[in-house]
């Protein structure tokens, strides 16, 4: 009796799951490194932008006279 289900092949599930698990850690480490790099880049960009804005504000404000 045929149920009409697709053929799943003859590869054992253990072999497939072990292959997937073998790439899980390198995949996670790679994405972690990429996301860390993006975060560091965004932080450096924001710091540079804030420093430039502060420099601009300091240049526009009159210098306070000391007594």
Secondary structure, 3 states (H helix, E strand, C coil): CCCCCCCCCCCCHHHHHHHHHHHHHHHHHHHHHHHHHHHHHHHHHHHHHHHHHHHHHHHHCCCCCCC
